[in-house]
Amino acid sequence: MDKPQIIVHAEKALNYTVFDTKWIPYSAKIMVLGSHPSNTGAFEIYELNDGSLTLLKQESKSKAIKCGTFGASTMYQRELATGNFDGKMQIWNLEKSEFPIYSVDAHKEIINCIDGIGGLGEGKGAPEIVTGSREGSVKVWDPRQKKRPVACMEPAPQETRRDTWTVAFGHAYHQNERCVCAGYDNGDVKMFDLRTLSVKWETNLKNGVCCVEFDRKDIQMNKLVATSLESKFRVYDLRTLHPKKGFAHLNERAHNSTIWLARHLPQKRDIFMTTGGSGKLCLWKYSYPPNRRINDQDGVPMGVAGSVQQLQNQTIGTQPITGLDWNKDKMGLIVCSGLDQTIRAVIVTRLAAL
């Protein structure tokens, strides 16, 4: 079987730092978020058409924007939630985006990461947004409620303050079930059960955690990928939690640099892409073991990790790839952004045969 190929289809050089980029759902349009040299927020929309990226809308916001998500929006509205450098979480109507339709002083410091659930037909339950900040807190918001979080997970007073670098929703398979996973600069990974407002599980990667992502948000927990500063990522099998050993996992080294992101292919959850500090994309496939659960010597069930195979890699830039989003409608179509101030539309071939 021929290997998949990673091909840059279109690229566009910009004059500002890009932190995040997303496909506008059910369109060929791309949302680009970042920071101008003046520290104002870049807020631009491009369209992919005939091998080129055409600018459709260009606005400047009062503060630099670090991250964004459509995850809590309806398919019809396609409203974007953003986190900015002064701690504001805001929601925008892209048709009339001069002013936000929702704005809250979510954190005292920069919002590093954001995720959404309950919108776009993905995940049971209320539409919610989770934010993580440099101050170390993780907060969950329901934009239909008053401007206060519905859940707040903060370090205990005796704990050293940690910087929250990444957050992700998962386990939203039922109206009353949902969890949030967060990664921190000291290597901590914590999974919070939002039903009981408790820590379900925690571990440490020994290096800063750049990204955590469930393979799918709208099913019972299955797998989680966590990437780190030290050129390694872990894949956790989340089906069996051992009381002492936690979740089974595998370690994989890649990129020879910081692994900034891991993003699962929406159409096939066992395929995922990682992005590196050297401008490289790596495509992976996860394979399950013959038995995902065995008993330890005391008869207690424990998980068994599978294996990963690198399907392809391609260097597409000279600087870290800090934003990547798979298109949910066109399998293999990606938009990504790097610290080289460039956005790229990338095509990954032959995924349907995997």
GURO-807530 format. One record per residue: x, y, z of N, C-alpha, C in turn. Coordinates in steps of 0.05 Angstrom, whole numbers, plus 5000, padded with zeros to 4 digits. Last residue first. Example, Ala and Ser with C-alpha at 12.3 -4.5 7.8 and 13.67 -1.06 7.14 Angstrom:
% GURO-807530
525749555142527349795143525850015157
526448865156524649105156526449345156
END
This chain:
% GURO-807530
487450765097488850675121486950525140
484850975054485650695052486950595077
484051505065481651335064482451035064
488951755058487951695086485651505086
491451945012491151655017490351585045
494652565032493452385013493152105025
493653185059494752925065493252715049
495053855045493453615037494953365045
494654485075496154245070494254015064
495455165075493454955071495054715061
498655595122498855405100496355215099
501256215142499156015143499355845119
506856505175505656395151503456205157
510656655214508656845204507356765177
513656275236514856415213512856605200
510556005272511856255281513556385260
504955775232507455755246508556015255
498955395221500355655223502955615238
494555025177496455045199497855315198
489254625156490454895156492254905181
488254045115489154165140489754465135
484853495091485353775087485953905114
483252975101486053025093486753315089
476553025081478652865094481352925083
472653545089474453445068476753285082
469953655137468453595113470153455092
473453805177471553595183470053505158
480253935171477654005160475753765165
484554015227483553845205480853955196
489154505246486354425247485654265222
494154805284493454605263490654525268
499555215306496655185302496154985280
504955215308503555255333500555235331
510754985287508054975278506254985303
516955355292514855185304512155215291
520255465228519555535255517455355266
520655335175523155345190522655405220
516354845143517155105150519755095166
515254315132513954515115514754805122
517553675129518153935139516954145121
513953095142514653295122515253555136
512552395146513352645158514152835136
508351815157509652005140510552245156
507051435196506351385168507751565148
509451125251509651375236509151315207
505450765295507150755271507151025257
504750545362504350755341506250705319
500950085403503350175390502650395370
497550035466498149935439500750035429
497449835536497850035514498349895488
492549585577494949515561495149715538
490149675645490149715616492749615603
487849205694489549425686489549435655
484248925749484348985720486249225715
487348515797486048775792486348845762
490048055812487348025800485948285794
495048135828493048125849490248095838
497848185782498347945798496447915821
492648455738495348445750495648205768
489148265679489248285708492148285718
488148695621488948445634488748485664
485648995563485548975592486448695601
486048955509486449225520486449215551
489148485470487448525493488048785506
492248625424490148415422488148425446
492649355422493649095428491448885425
491449815366490749705393492049425397
495350315337494350045335493849935363
495450955307495450795332494150525327
499451295263497151125266497550955291
501451975245501751725261499151565259
505652455215503052315214503352045227
508653065230508952775231506152645233
511553655205509153515211509653215210
516354145227515753885215512953785224
518754585250517054625226516254365212
521254475296522954505273521354555247
517554355334518854615336520654675312
512053995303514554035317515654315316
505853645311507353865299509853935316
502453045292503853205312505453425297
496152755277498452905268499753045292
493152095275493452365286496052485276
488351585273490351735258490652015271
484051405301486651275307488951395290
479451645282480551745308483251615315
477651905225478951655234480551715260
475452405217474152175204475251905213
478852765244476052735253474752485242
485252605267483652615243480652575250
487752975323486652725311484952785286
493653295337490953335328490053085313
498253575380497253325369494353365362
503654065383500853985381500553695374
509154125394507254335401504454235402
514553845417512153755402509853935410
521154085410518554105424516354005406
525153595376524553865384521953855400
525353125348527853235359527553525367
520752865325521353145318524053245327
519652385378519252485351520252775349
518551805417520252035412519852125383
513351565458514551575431516151835428
510551125505512251355500513351345472
503950905524506550865509507951135506
500150685582501050875561503550785547
494650575626496850475610497650675588
492950985681492350895654494850785641
495050745746493650935729492950815702
497250425784498850475760497550675741
493250405824496050485830497650565806
488250275801488450445825491250545832
487650355731488750195753489050375778
482650435687484250595706485050415729
481450325621481750185646483650355664
481050655576478850485582479050355610
485050985557483451085579481150905586
491650955541489150805537487350865561
495551505519494351365542491851215532
501451665490498651585483497651415506
506052195493504951955505502151915494
511952445461509152455467508252185479
517952845462516452595466513552645469
521053295463521053135439519652865442
520153575511522553415508522453225485
515353845518517654005510520053825502
509953405495511653545514513953695501
503153165491505753225479507353405498
498552645496499752875510502552915499
492452355476495252415469496152665484
488051855497488952135501491852155492
482351445483485151495483485651795487
476951415509478251195495481351225494
471151575545474051615542475451365530
465451535504466751475529469751485525
465052095458464851815465465851775493
466252605440463452535444462952245449
471552725428470352845452467652725459
476852285410474252405404473052505430
481952285431481652215403478852295393
483752875468482452615466482052545437
489853205479487453185462486452895464
494453695501493053445507490553445489
500854005495498153955484497053695496
505354105527504554305507501754265496
507854065589505853935572504754135552
514654045610512254195604510454055584
516553405639517153645623514553785617
514552995668517253085674518153315657
509252845665510952775642513852865645
505052575714507052785708508852675685
497952535730500552415726502452645720
491252375753493452565748496052415745
484152345754486752215750488752425745
479852635772479452355767482052205765
478553125817480753025800480352725797
471753375814474053255828476153165807
466253475801468253695806470553595823
462953095783463453085812465353315821
462653245730460153165744460553175774
467653335712465953575716463353495730
473553095731470852995726468953235732
479753255703477653335721475053225712
486253045700483653005688481553055709
492653325689490453285708487853255693
499453295686497053255670494853185690
505453665696503053545707500953515685
509753945676509453675668506953535678
509854475689511654305704511354005697
505954715657508754765651510754585666
500454245644501754475658504754485651
494054065618496954025620498354275629
487653765630489454005629492353925632
481353545611484053475616485753725612
474753465634476753655623479553545630
468653115620471153155635472853355620
462052885630463853065616466353095633
455252695633458052615635459752805618
449852765626450852815652453852745655
448852625572447952885582449252955609
454552295545451952285558451352565569
459552365525457852175511454952165522
464352665534461652795532459752615517
469752555540467852395555464952505555
472953215539472552945531470352815547
476653825525474253685534474253395525
482954085545481353935525478953805538
488554535548486054425560484554285537
495154775565493254645546490854525561
498055055603498755085575496754965556
498055395662496455205646496955255617
503355435707502255555682500755345667
502655415778503455305752501955435729
504855565843503155645820504355535794
505355045889506755235873505055305849
500254955939501654875915503155105902
497355155981500055065987501654975963
492355265958494055485968496855405973
491554885896491154915925493055135936
489855175833491755035850491055085880
482955085811485255255817487255095834
477655045771479654875782482255035786
470955185768473555315770475455125784
464855225732466755065747469455205746
462055625710460455415722462255215737
464256305719464656035710462755835724
460056845698461656725719461956435711
455957185673458757185667460457095691
450256735667451556985675454556955672
449656285610449356365638450556635642
451056155560448156225564447756325592
456255995560455756265550452756345553
459255695612456855655596455955925586
465955515625463955725621461655625604
471055325669469055235649466755445649
478055415679475255505684473455415661
483855325713482355225691479455285697
489855705733487055605737485955505710
494855915726494655645735491855535738
495856395702495556405731495156125743
495656295649498356305661498156305692
489855875639491256125640494056095653
484555595600486755555618488655795616
477555465592479855635587482055565608
472055175558474055155579476455325572
465155235546467855315538469755285562
459254885526461054995546463755045534
452554715516454954835504456754965525
450454125552450354415547452854495532
449953465520449953655542450153945533
454653085479452053125492452253345514
458353215420458253205449455453255460
457153595365459253425378459053445408
454253965336453353695337455253505350
456454465346457054335320456254035320
457354405418456454535394457254375369
459454125460456554165460455554315436
465554505473464054255471461054315470
472154795464469254805466467954535462
478055095493476654875479473654905483
484255435499481355435500480355195485
490055765528488755535514485755545519
492056205555493856045537492355855519
490456825572489156565567490856415546
494357215617493857125590492356855590
490957365680493257365662492457235635
486157325706487757555712490157585693
480457115667482957065682484357325687
475757315645475857045654478256985672
471757785638474457785648474957515661
467957675579468257645608471157655615
463057765529465757825538465857805569
459457685470459757585498462657655506
459757895422457057865432457057765461
464658415409463958135417461058125426
464658815349464558795379463758515386
465258705296466558945307466758935337
462958275269465058225289466458475300
458458015241458458285253460458275276
459757505224458457685205458457975214
461657255268463557315247462357495226
460757405333459257345309460857435285
464857175386464457355363462557235342
466557205454465257055432464357255411
472157195498470157335483469057155461
475657255557474557055539472157195525
481557605577478757615569478057375551
486957645590485257465605482257475598
490057935556489458055582487357895597
490657625510492957665527492357795554
484757195501486757395494488857445515
480856705468482256785493484456975486
474456645436477356695436478356755464
469556315397470456395424473456425424
465356445343468056385352468556485380
459556135316460756355331463456265343
455855875281458755865277460156105290
450155825273451356085281454356095276
449255295256448155515241449655775247
451654965292452554945264451555185248
453355325353451555165336452555155308
459355275392457555425375455655225360
463555055419461055095434458855225417
467955035382466854795393464154815409
471055395357468255395349466655175364
476355755389474855505385472055565375
483056025399480256045392479055775388
488456445426487156185419484256225413
490656955433492356725435491056475423
490857615410489157385414490957135413
492258265438493058035422491457785430
486958745443489058595454489758355436
483158995409484659165428487059015440
483758775339482458785366484358925386
482758905272484658915294483158945320
481058525213480458695235482658695256
479158335151481558405167480758605188
476857845106476258035127478758085143
479057565063476257655061475657865082
484657385025483757535049480857635044
485756744999484957014994483757145019
490356294980488956385004488356685001
489955814926490956064938489256134963
487755394898490555384905491755634917
482255544891484055504868487055524876
481755794954480355794928482455764906
480255915020481955745002480455704976
479956545051478556325037480556175019
480756835116481756775089479956555077
480057325165478857095152479957075123
483057555227482757555198481457295188
485557895273483057755271482357765241
490458065320489958015292487457825290
490558545372489758275363489258265333
496458915388493658895383493058625371
501958955392500558805412497558815410
504459165348503459365368502059235391
505158725316507458835330506759045351
499258315329500758515313503158615329
497757645338498657895351500158065332
492057235322494857275329495257555342
488356795279488556955304491456995312
484156645226486956675234487056875257
479756195197480056405217482856405226
477956045131479856005152479956245171
473255705089474355945100475955885126
470055345064472855345056474355595067
465555045113466355245093469255205084
464154805161462554765137463054985116
467155255208465655005202464055025176
473155525191470455605198468655375189
479055235215477055235194474455345205
483655645251481555445251479955465225
489655805284488155815260486155585260
494056185326492055975322490656025296
498156555324498156365346496156135341
502456935284499956775284500156565307
504957575282505257315294502557175295
504857905217504457895246504857615256
504457915162506258105175505858125205
504657285125503357505139505357685153
504256875068505957015088504457255099
500956295054500656585054502456705076
499955735010501055865034500956165031
497455094990497355384988498655505013
499054564996497354634974497354934969
504054135013503154415017501654504993
502853475029503353665007502353935015
504552845047503853105059504753325040
501952205031503852425025502752685038
501751525054500551795051502751995044
504550985015504451155039502951415033
501250444983502750694982502450855007
501749765000500050005000501850255000
END
